[in-house]
Amino acid sequence: MVSFPGGPLGPAVRLPVADLSIYPNPTHSTLSLRRSSEYTGPVTIRISDFTGRQLRLLSVDKPGTQLTQTLDLSDLPAGMYRLQLLEGRQPTVVPFVKQ
């Protein structure tokens, strides 16, 4: 957890620390992701192009603090994309390049 002290704008806040890494970036065919957070439960993974068009939608379960997933992107054309990982209502967006 990361703590922010209270002050003139409001009370102290504690936020969970989360980590998302994707590799390799750029990728040629597969993209692996690793998520470390306190959240457990259903996770949605979306791949979209930079116009916002959704290309992939995957739902997985995250039973513990770690999630590891490999995505086959071999059929996508070369370009820039966004991976959005949604834990509950908390989105994390990471750009990546497909060569």
Stockholm file with secondary structure:
# STOCKHOLM 1.0

chainA/1-99         MVSFPGGPLGPAVRLPVADLSIYPNPTHSTLSLRRSSEYTGPVTIRISDFTGRQLRLLSVDKPGTQLTQTLDLSDLPAGMYRLQLLEGRQPTVVPFVKQ
#=GR chainA/1-99 SS CEEECCBTTBSCEEECCCEEEEESSSBSSEEEEEEECSCCEEEEEEEEETTCCEEEEEEEEECSSEEEEEEECTTSCSEEEEEEEEETTEEEEEEEEEC
#=GC SS_cons        CEEECCBTTBSCEEECCCEEEEESSSBSSEEEEEEECSCCEEEEEEEEETTCCEEEEEEEEECSSEEEEEEECTTSCSEEEEEEEEETTEEEEEEEEEC
//
